[in-house]
Amino acid sequence: MDRTAWIVVTLCVAGFLGWGWHSTKQQAEYQKQLDEWNLQHPEAKAEAAADGEKKAEASKETAEGDSKPTSAPKDESAVDAEELTLGNDTVRIHLTNRGGGIATAEMLDHQRALEEEEGFVVINERGDHPIGTLSTGPGDFDGKNWEITERGDTSVAFSTVTDDKLRITKRFSLSPKGVEPHLMTLQVTVKNEGDQPHQLGDRFLYLGTAAPLHGGEFSRQTGFYFRDEDGGDVTYKPVDYFKGKKFLGIGSDSKPHDEFSISEVNWAGVNDQFFTTLLTPKDAYASTLWASRFPIKFKDQQEPIPDKKRRYAVEAALSLPDLSLAPGDQQTIDYELYLGPKEYRRLKQLGDHRTLVMKYDDTPLFGKLFGWAIRPLASTLIQVLVWLKGIVGYYGIAIILVTIMIRLLIWPVYAKSTRTMKRMSKLTPLMNDIKEKYKDDQERQSKELMKLYGDYGVNPLGGCLPMFIQMPVFLAFYGMLWRAAELRHESFLWVKDLSMPDTLFMIPGLDIPFNLLPILMAGTTFIQMSMTPKTGDKTQQMVFKFMPLFFLFICYNFASALALYWTTQNVFSIFQTWIMNKLPEPELKKRKRNGKGFLERMQEQAKAREQGGGGAGGALPGPGSRTKLSSEKGDRHTKSKKKRR
């Protein structure tokens, strides 16, 4: 890339850095928010957060064959509480009749960590209530033991009669063989056995919880979402949403929970970096979603936990359709429930736009600017990576091959940009003379510079063209690699997990991990930049020299897959620049001009608009011309008019 592109990339990555810093920095108002949470949760969420280590041990026991769910605190007074298990080769579902739902779901194809003794990834591990529990609002859950009305190998049903005489039955069923194994169906049937009409809209189905698997996850990677079919928009809120945003004392305050109105809910759920719980009604309906967060601790954390290191889980619930049930009426609402990894291939097979759960364009500022390109690019990239991995056997090799293919495609653009930068470099002495000569007259200086570019046929924006092409690609790679569950625990060379930093060891005395790939990335960045044509003043050149250190700092703890992509791109750029430097130098000579150049015309039009000039495109009016009054007749009044029939 040329230096202009590096400036833009630097600003882009600086945005990522600021975003990451803002996401991981926690407010000192934790105790206040915890108190508010306790008021909303009589079940004492704070106590559940403190026993995180116990839950981890329970998860380990479950992974070793114990069918006991790892979540949902026991009601000691309920002697008829029961737990059931459904499963296949991919997922093991632990259900409980306490609230009638899914206590936890174990991902049998995903280990929690590289060490097998850590057990499997467990969905809703941090939850005190099962997925599918009825709720009337944050902190208000159904804790009764439901009657088990069906016990099968692939389905379980629970039933209860509420205090207002509604008989509610929930039936959970695994998908048949040949269908996505992480997908279940949930059928909710409500019958009014009382003598008064009832509305269903004030009851919610609990979506469960999502929490980071380790303390290194960014806070933005854990959150809740929903899609409004009415507008097709996906709303995603990270856990930091609840702490509010303030700048100079202005903004939103922290809140223990929030509610959202949805015109036609297409689907909704909660997710961490790689896994999600996704509930999809068979028929879209107007709904309300409430969500909140609560603090958690990891088993290797010691109390007290500093605010900046504190992590949170998120929970949410989606309302039932606001149907009116007259006495004796019965309604059935059908849902699909996905409990599994955010793998593009799986979500695409589900249809109904559920690949939007990936939120590839969820990056500050740049996602809105380039989102139209990021989404299709990222979707294509992950599919190509999976396809190549099936051929070459390693995702690391697939990332290298995809990077090389992209750079080959934009080779002509890069070559043209390099030649433009070389010609610009040769123009630098003449540009400096003009700046010195007209240093007190900025308008004249700008005009003379435009004339100089036109005389030599140089477009100063020509060097930016590769940046406009590479920026969406970089952002697509970033968004895809940041969320690709396919890369978890995938090794390559010395890298044990492409979704994590490639830490080789801890630096003695500093307690800092030694990550090799970011260091290689910074080194190749320095070499590549040293080979590009030198433009700009000494201050700019000094800034460029420190760019590799800047990139090293902000990318040091990024996923090694991203560092591998960037390093491969740098190595290819070094090779490409070396070849370009072997070609004959472009000549810098004046050309015959037919009128003014594009940049000069643009400059004049801008000046004309500032002065209030008329005419198309802001062109200056000719001598003696003036704007006609509305009462005067012009040529358009003398033309013949067709009579209306």
KOLVEX-326653 format. One record per residue (C-alpha): residue number from 1; x, y, z. Coordinates in steps of 0.1 Angstrom, whole numbers. Example, Ala and Ser with C-alpha at 12.3 -4.5 7.8 and 13.67 -1.06 7.14 Angstrom:
SITE   pos       u       v       w
SITE     1     123     -45      78
SITE     2     137     -11      71
This chain:
SITE   pos       u       v       w
SITE     1       0       0       0
SITE     2      11      36      -6
SITE     3      15      61      22
SITE     4     -19      77      18
SITE     5     -34      42      22
SITE     6     -13      36      53
SITE     7     -26      68      69
SITE     8     -62      57      63
SITE     9     -54      22      76
SITE    10     -38      37     107
SITE    11     -69      58     114
SITE    12     -90      26     109
SITE    13     -69       6     133
SITE    14     -68      35     157
SITE    15    -105      33     157
SITE    16    -104      -4     166
SITE    17     -79       4     194
SITE    18    -101      31     209
SITE    19    -131       8     205
SITE    20    -114     -21     222
SITE    21    -101       2     250
SITE    22    -136      16     255
SITE    23    -152     -18     254
SITE    24    -129     -34     281
SITE    25    -129      -4     304
SITE    26    -155      -8     331
SITE    27    -171      20     351
SITE    28    -165      24     388
SITE    29    -203      23     393
SITE    30    -203     -15     396
SITE    31    -215     -16     432
SITE    32    -244       7     425
SITE    33    -255     -13     395
SITE    34    -251     -46     415
SITE    35    -274     -32     442
SITE    36    -300     -23     415
SITE    37    -297     -58     401
SITE    38    -302     -74     435
SITE    39    -334     -54     439
SITE    40    -346     -68     406
SITE    41    -334    -104     413
SITE    42    -346    -120     446
SITE    43    -327    -151     435
SITE    44    -294    -132     444
SITE    45    -275    -130     411
SITE    46    -245    -117     430
SITE    47    -242    -150     448
SITE    48    -244    -169     415
SITE    49    -216    -148     402
SITE    50    -194    -156     432
SITE    51    -198    -194     427
SITE    52    -186    -193     391
SITE    53    -159    -218     400
SITE    54    -184    -243     414
SITE    55    -204    -241     381
SITE    56    -172    -247     361
SITE    57    -166    -279     382
SITE    58    -202    -290     377
SITE    59    -198    -285     339
SITE    60    -167    -307     340
SITE    61    -186    -334     358
SITE    62    -214    -331     332
SITE    63    -189    -335     304
SITE    64    -176    -367     319
SITE    65    -211    -383     318
SITE    66    -232    -369     346
SITE    67    -266    -359     333
SITE    68    -271    -333     360
SITE    69    -275    -298     346
SITE    70    -248    -273     355
SITE    71    -273    -244     359
SITE    72    -307    -237     375
SITE    73    -304    -235     413
SITE    74    -323    -261     432
SITE    75    -356    -256     450
SITE    76    -349    -277     481
SITE    77    -386    -278     490
SITE    78    -396    -294     457
SITE    79    -395    -331     461
SITE    80    -408    -338     426
SITE    81    -381    -319     407
SITE    82    -367    -340     378
SITE    83    -341    -337     351
SITE    84    -340    -353     317
SITE    85    -315    -356     289
SITE    86    -319    -355     251
SITE    87    -290    -357     227
SITE    88    -273    -368     196
SITE    89    -237    -370     185
SITE    90    -233    -332     184
SITE    91    -252    -318     213
SITE    92    -264    -330     247
SITE    93    -295    -312     260
SITE    94    -302    -311     298
SITE    95    -338    -303     306
SITE    96    -355    -297     339
SITE    97    -391    -295     350
SITE    98    -383    -265     373
SITE    99    -397    -238     350
SITE   100    -400    -264     322
SITE   101    -371    -257     300
SITE   102    -335    -264     289
SITE   103    -311    -260     318
SITE   104    -279    -263     297
SITE   105    -268    -275     263
SITE   106    -233    -292     259
SITE   107    -215    -288     226
SITE   108    -200    -322     221
SITE   109    -181    -310     191
SITE   110    -165    -281     209
SITE   111    -141    -283     238
SITE   112    -141    -254     262
SITE   113    -103    -252     260
SITE   114     -74    -271     243
SITE   115     -71    -291     274
SITE   116     -97    -319     272
SITE   117    -101    -320     310
SITE   118    -118    -286     308
SITE   119    -149    -303     293
SITE   120    -172    -290     266
SITE   121    -186    -256     258
SITE   122    -219    -252     277
SITE   123    -247    -229     266
SITE   124    -266    -211     294
SITE   125    -239    -222     318
SITE   126    -243    -190     338
SITE   127    -281    -191     339
SITE   128    -301    -195     370
SITE   129    -332    -203     349
SITE   130    -337    -227     320
SITE   131    -341    -216     284
SITE   132    -378    -215     277
SITE   133    -388    -205     312
SITE   134    -418    -181     314
SITE   135    -411    -146     327
SITE   136    -432    -115     333
SITE   137    -402     -92     333
SITE   138    -366     -88     344
SITE   139    -360    -108     377
SITE   140    -395    -123     376
SITE   141    -394    -160     366
SITE   142    -416    -190     368
SITE   143    -400    -213     394
SITE   144    -427    -240     397
SITE   145    -421    -276     389
SITE   146    -440    -285     358
SITE   147    -456    -319     351
SITE   148    -437    -340     327
SITE   149    -463    -351     301
SITE   150    -440    -367     276
SITE   151    -407    -386     279
SITE   152    -392    -397     246
SITE   153    -358    -403     230
SITE   154    -361    -372     209
SITE   155    -388    -351     227
SITE   156    -399    -340     261
SITE   157    -430    -321     271
SITE   158    -439    -301     302
SITE   159    -473    -288     313
SITE   160    -487    -266     341
SITE   161    -518    -246     350
SITE   162    -512    -210     360
SITE   163    -530    -192     388
SITE   164    -552    -174     362
SITE   165    -563    -208     348
SITE   166    -541    -210     317
SITE   167    -529    -245     308
SITE   168    -495    -241     291
SITE   169    -477    -269     275
SITE   170    -441    -267     262
SITE   171    -427    -294     239
SITE   172    -390    -296     230
SITE   173    -379    -318     202
SITE   174    -346    -326     186
SITE   175    -342    -324     148
SITE   176    -345    -357     129
SITE   177    -313    -372     114
SITE   178    -301    -354      83
SITE   179    -312    -320      97
SITE   180    -290    -295     115
SITE   181    -282    -313     148
SITE   182    -280    -280     168
SITE   183    -315    -272     159
SITE   184    -346    -280     180
SITE   185    -383    -272     178
SITE   186    -402    -256     206
SITE   187    -440    -258     206
SITE   188    -459    -237     231
SITE   189    -496    -244     235
SITE   190    -519    -223     257
SITE   191    -555    -231     266
SITE   192    -578    -209     286
SITE   193    -595    -231     311
SITE   194    -609    -202     331
SITE   195    -640    -181     327
SITE   196    -623    -148     319
SITE   197    -605    -138     286
SITE   198    -567    -135     288
SITE   199    -539    -118     268
SITE   200    -506    -136     262
SITE   201    -484    -107     254
SITE   202    -475    -100     290
SITE   203    -456    -133     292
SITE   204    -420    -138     279
SITE   205    -400    -168     269
SITE   206    -365    -168     284
SITE   207    -337    -169     259
SITE   208    -311    -179     285
SITE   209    -277    -163     290
SITE   210    -244    -158     271
SITE   211    -211    -151     287
SITE   212    -174    -149     276
SITE   213    -156    -182     277
SITE   214    -124    -165     290
SITE   215    -113    -131     303
SITE   216     -96    -122     270
SITE   217    -128    -117     250
SITE   218    -138     -82     241
SITE   219    -170     -70     259
SITE   220    -186     -62     226
SITE   221    -185     -99     216
SITE   222    -211    -108     242
SITE   223    -246     -93     237
SITE   224    -282     -98     226
SITE   225    -299     -92     193
SITE   226    -331     -93     173
SITE   227    -343     -89     138
SITE   228    -374     -68     129
SITE   229    -388     -83      98
SITE   230    -408     -51      92
SITE   231    -376     -33      82
SITE   232    -352     -61      79
SITE   233    -328     -45     104
SITE   234    -308     -64     130
SITE   235    -304     -47     163
SITE   236    -273     -58     183
SITE   237    -265     -45     218
SITE   238    -233     -56     237
SITE   239    -232     -60     275
SITE   240    -216     -25     278
SITE   241    -249     -11     265
SITE   242    -263     -12     300
SITE   243    -236       9     316
SITE   244    -246      39     294
SITE   245    -225      63     274
SITE   246    -214      97     286
SITE   247    -191     123     271
SITE   248    -184     155     291
SITE   249    -213     145     314
SITE   250    -238     143     285
SITE   251    -253     110     274
SITE   252    -272      80     288
SITE   253    -270      67     324
SITE   254    -264      31     334
SITE   255    -295       9     336
SITE   256    -300     -26     351
SITE   257    -322     -37     321
SITE   258    -341     -24     291
SITE   259    -370     -32     268
SITE   260    -374     -30     231
SITE   261    -406     -30     210
SITE   262    -404     -51     178
SITE   263    -429     -46     150
SITE   264    -425     -81     136
SITE   265    -399    -103     153
SITE   266    -381    -125     128
SITE   267    -357    -140     154
SITE   268    -339    -130     186
SITE   269    -312    -144     208
SITE   270    -280    -139     229
SITE   271    -245    -147     219
SITE   272    -208    -147     230
SITE   273    -179    -145     205
SITE   274    -185    -179     190
SITE   275    -218    -194     203
SITE   276    -254    -184     203
SITE   277    -289    -192     214
SITE   278    -313    -182     186
SITE   279    -351    -184     189
SITE   280    -371    -181     156
SITE   281    -409    -179     156
SITE   282    -425    -198     127
SITE   283    -447    -168     120
SITE   284    -434    -133     127
SITE   285    -454    -113     152
SITE   286    -453     -80     171
SITE   287    -433     -85     203
SITE   288    -413     -70     231
SITE   289    -378     -81     242
SITE   290    -363     -73     276
SITE   291    -326     -78     283
SITE   292    -301     -72     311
SITE   293    -266     -81     323
SITE   294    -250     -94     355
SITE   295    -214     -98     367
SITE   296    -195    -131     365
SITE   297    -161    -143     376
SITE   298    -138    -169     361
SITE   299    -124    -197     382
SITE   300     -88    -183     380
SITE   301     -99    -148     392
SITE   302     -93    -138     428
SITE   303    -115    -115     447
SITE   304    -117     -85     447
SITE   305    -118     -81     409
SITE   306    -108     -47     396
SITE   307    -136     -29     377
SITE   308    -116     -29     344
SITE   309    -112     -67     346
SITE   310    -148     -75     356
SITE   311    -168     -94     330
SITE   312    -205     -96     324
SITE   313    -230    -121     311
SITE   314    -262    -110     292
SITE   315    -297    -125     294
SITE   316    -328    -118     274
SITE   317    -364    -129     270
SITE   318    -389    -125     241
SITE   319    -426    -120     246
SITE   320    -453    -143     234
SITE   321    -476    -129     207
SITE   322    -503    -106     221
SITE   323    -532    -130     214
SITE   324    -565    -128     231
SITE   325    -578    -161     245
SITE   326    -615    -163     253
SITE   327    -627    -190     278
SITE   328    -621    -224     262
SITE   329    -598    -211     234
SITE   330    -565    -226     226
SITE   331    -535    -213     207
SITE   332    -502    -230     196
SITE   333    -470    -210     188
SITE   334    -442    -228     170
SITE   335    -405    -219     173
SITE   336    -372    -231     161
SITE   337    -344    -230     187
SITE   338    -308    -231     176
SITE   339    -282    -238     203
SITE   340    -247    -239     188
SITE   341    -217    -223     172
SITE   342    -219    -192     149
SITE   343    -207    -211     119
SITE   344    -217    -195      86
SITE   345    -224    -227      69
SITE   346    -248    -239      96
SITE   347    -267    -206      98
SITE   348    -270    -203      61
SITE   349    -286    -238      59
SITE   350    -312    -226      84
SITE   351    -323    -198      60
SITE   352    -345    -169      71
SITE   353    -315    -145      69
SITE   354    -301    -161     101
SITE   355    -265    -155      88
SITE   356    -270    -119      98
SITE   357    -264    -131     133
SITE   358    -227    -130     124
SITE   359    -228     -91     123
SITE   360    -197     -90     101
SITE   361    -201     -52      97
SITE   362    -203     -45     134
SITE   363    -173     -22     135
SITE   364    -173      14     147
SITE   365    -178      40     119
SITE   366    -163      18      92
SITE   367    -192      -7      94
SITE   368    -216      20      84
SITE   369    -194      33      56
SITE   370    -184       0      41
SITE   371    -212     -23      54
SITE   372    -226     -28      19
SITE   373    -193     -44       9
SITE   374    -182     -60      42
SITE   375    -212     -84      45
SITE   376    -210    -101      11
SITE   377    -172    -101      12
SITE   378    -169    -116      47
SITE   379    -196    -142      38
SITE   380    -176    -152       6
SITE   381    -143    -152      24
SITE   382    -154    -177      52
SITE   383    -170    -200      26
SITE   384    -138    -199       5
SITE   385    -117    -206      37
SITE   386    -138    -236      46
SITE   387    -136    -249      10
SITE   388     -98    -245       8
SITE   389     -94    -261      43
SITE   390    -111    -292      30
SITE   391     -85    -293       2
SITE   392     -52    -283      20
SITE   393     -61    -295      55
SITE   394     -52    -264      74
SITE   395     -70    -231      79
SITE   396     -36    -213      82
SITE   397     -27    -224      47
SITE   398     -62    -214      35
SITE   399     -58    -179      49
SITE   400     -24    -175      32
SITE   401     -39    -187      -2
SITE   402     -69    -164       0
SITE   403     -47    -134       9
SITE   404     -24    -141     -21
SITE   405     -55    -145     -44
SITE   406     -68    -112     -33
SITE   407     -35     -94     -39
SITE   408     -32    -110     -73
SITE   409     -66     -96     -83
SITE   410     -57     -61     -73
SITE   411     -21     -63     -88
SITE   412     -29     -39    -117
SITE   413     -44     -13     -94
SITE   414     -15     -16     -71
SITE   415      10     -12    -100
SITE   416      -7      19    -113
SITE   417      -8      34     -78
SITE   418      29      27     -73
SITE   419      38      45    -106
SITE   420      16      74     -95
SITE   421      35      76     -62
SITE   422      68      75     -79
SITE   423      58     104    -102
SITE   424      45     123     -72
SITE   425      78     117     -55
SITE   426      96     133     -84
SITE   427      73     162     -82
SITE   428      81     168     -46
SITE   429     109     194     -52
SITE   430      86     215     -75
SITE   431      57     212     -50
SITE   432      80     225     -22
SITE   433      91     254     -44
SITE   434      54     264     -49
SITE   435      46     260     -12
SITE   436      76     282      -3
SITE   437      68     308     -30
SITE   438      32     312     -20
SITE   439      33     304      16
SITE   440      14     335      25
SITE   441     -13     330      -2
SITE   442     -30     297       4
SITE   443     -55     302     -25
SITE   444     -28     309     -50
SITE   445      -7     280     -36
SITE   446     -36     256     -41
SITE   447     -42     268     -76
SITE   448      -6     265     -87
SITE   449      -4     230     -72
SITE   450     -34     220     -92
SITE   451     -18     235    -123
SITE   452      14     215    -116
SITE   453      -5     183    -114
SITE   454     -23     190    -147
SITE   455       9     200    -165
SITE   456      25     166    -157
SITE   457      -6     145    -158
SITE   458      -4     134    -122
SITE   459     -35     127    -101
SITE   460     -26     130     -64
SITE   461     -56     108     -56
SITE   462     -43      80     -78
SITE   463     -23      66     -49
SITE   464     -55      62     -28
SITE   465     -72      38     -52
SITE   466     -57       6     -37
SITE   467     -68      18      -3
SITE   468    -105      21     -14
SITE   469    -103     -15     -26
SITE   470     -83     -29       2
SITE   471    -101     -12      31
SITE   472    -135     -32      26
SITE   473    -114     -64      22
SITE   474     -94     -57      53
SITE   475    -126     -49      73
SITE   476    -143     -80      59
SITE   477    -113    -102      69
SITE   478    -113     -86     103
SITE   479    -150     -91     109
SITE   480    -149    -126      96
SITE   481    -118    -138     115
SITE   482    -130    -121     147
SITE   483    -162    -143     148
SITE   484    -153    -175     129
SITE   485    -161    -204     153
SITE   486    -145    -226     126
SITE   487    -111    -213     136
SITE   488    -114    -223     173
SITE   489     -86    -247     183
SITE   490     -74    -249     147
SITE   491     -36    -251     148
SITE   492     -10    -240     122
SITE   493      28    -243     126
SITE   494      35    -230     162
SITE   495       0    -215     165
SITE   496     -22    -237     187
SITE   497     -54    -218     182
SITE   498     -60    -194     153
SITE   499     -88    -177     171
SITE   500     -64    -167     200
SITE   501     -30    -149     201
SITE   502       0    -172     193
SITE   503      15    -170     228
SITE   504      48    -190     230
SITE   505      57    -182     266
SITE   506      54    -155     292
SITE   507      83    -130     293
SITE   508     101    -135     327
SITE   509      97    -106     351
SITE   510      72     -87     329
SITE   511      43    -112     329
SITE   512      37    -103     293
SITE   513      30    -129     267
SITE   514      55    -133     238
SITE   515      34    -134     206
SITE   516      55    -141     176
SITE   517      31    -134     147
SITE   518      24     -97     156
SITE   519      62     -92     158
SITE   520      66    -106     123
SITE   521      37     -85     112
SITE   522      54     -53     125
SITE   523      88     -63     110
SITE   524      74     -70      75
SITE   525      54     -37      78
SITE   526      86     -18      84
SITE   527     104     -35      54
SITE   528      74     -29      32
SITE   529      71       8      41
SITE   530     108      14      37
SITE   531     105       2       1
SITE   532      77      27      -9
SITE   533      85      60     -25
SITE   534      93      88       0
SITE   535      68     116       0
SITE   536      58     143      25
SITE   537      79     163      48
SITE   538     103     151      75
SITE   539      76     151     102
SITE   540      53     128      81
SITE   541      83     105      73
SITE   542      90     103     110
SITE   543      54      93     117
SITE   544      56      66      91
SITE   545      87      51     108
SITE   546      68      46     140
SITE   547      37      30     123
SITE   548      50      -6     126
SITE   549      54      -1     164
SITE   550      19      14     165
SITE   551       5     -16     146
SITE   552      24     -40     169
SITE   553       9     -24     200
SITE   554     -27     -25     188
SITE   555     -27     -59     172
SITE   556      -5     -77     198
SITE   557     -34     -96     214
SITE   558     -56     -99     183
SITE   559     -65    -134     170
SITE   560     -34    -150     154
SITE   561     -55    -156     122
SITE   562     -57    -118     117
SITE   563     -19    -114     123
SITE   564     -13    -142      98
SITE   565     -34    -125      72
SITE   566     -17     -91      77
SITE   567      18    -107      77
SITE   568      11    -126      45
SITE   569      -2     -94      29
SITE   570      30     -76      39
SITE   571      53    -103      25
SITE   572      34    -102      -8
SITE   573      36     -64      -9
SITE   574      74     -66      -3
SITE   575      76     -91     -32
SITE   576      54     -69     -54
SITE   577      73     -37     -46
SITE   578     106     -54     -54
SITE   579      93     -64     -88
SITE   580      79     -29     -94
SITE   581     113     -14     -85
SITE   582     129     -35    -111
SITE   583     108     -19    -139
SITE   584     120      13    -157
SITE   585     113      44    -137
SITE   586      83      64    -150
SITE   587      92      96    -169
SITE   588      81     129    -156
SITE   589      75     153    -184
SITE   590      51     180    -193
SITE   591      22     171    -215
SITE   592       2     190    -240
SITE   593     -29     203    -224
SITE   594     -63     207    -239
SITE   595     -80     230    -214
SITE   596     -80     227    -177
SITE   597     -75     195    -158
SITE   598    -101     177    -138
SITE   599     -88     189    -104
SITE   600     -86     225    -116
SITE   601    -122     224    -129
SITE   602    -133     209     -95
SITE   603    -115     236     -77
SITE   604    -131     264     -98
SITE   605    -165     249     -94
SITE   606    -161     247     -56
SITE   607    -149     284     -56
SITE   608    -179     293     -77
SITE   609    -203     277     -53
SITE   610    -188     295     -24
SITE   611    -193     328     -42
SITE   612    -229     319     -50
SITE   613    -222     314     -88
SITE   614    -250     299    -109
SITE   615    -250     275    -137
SITE   616    -247     238    -139
SITE   617    -222     223    -117
SITE   618    -214     257    -101
SITE   619    -198     271    -133
SITE   620    -193     309    -133
SITE   621    -218     329    -153
SITE   622    -205     346    -185
SITE   623    -201     383    -189
SITE   624    -234     402    -190
SITE   625    -254     373    -178
SITE   626    -278     375    -150
SITE   627    -305     353    -133
SITE   628    -339     360    -148
SITE   629    -368     369    -125
SITE   630    -396     345    -121
SITE   631    -419     370    -138
SITE   632    -398     372    -170
SITE   633    -405     350    -199
SITE   634    -377     328    -211
SITE   635    -373     304    -240
SITE   636    -394     278    -222
SITE   637    -424     301    -225
SITE   638    -421     305    -263
SITE   639    -421     268    -271
SITE   640    -453     253    -284
SITE   641    -473     234    -259
SITE   642    -494     203    -266
SITE   643    -530     206    -257
SITE   644    -544     183    -231
SITE   645    -570     160    -243
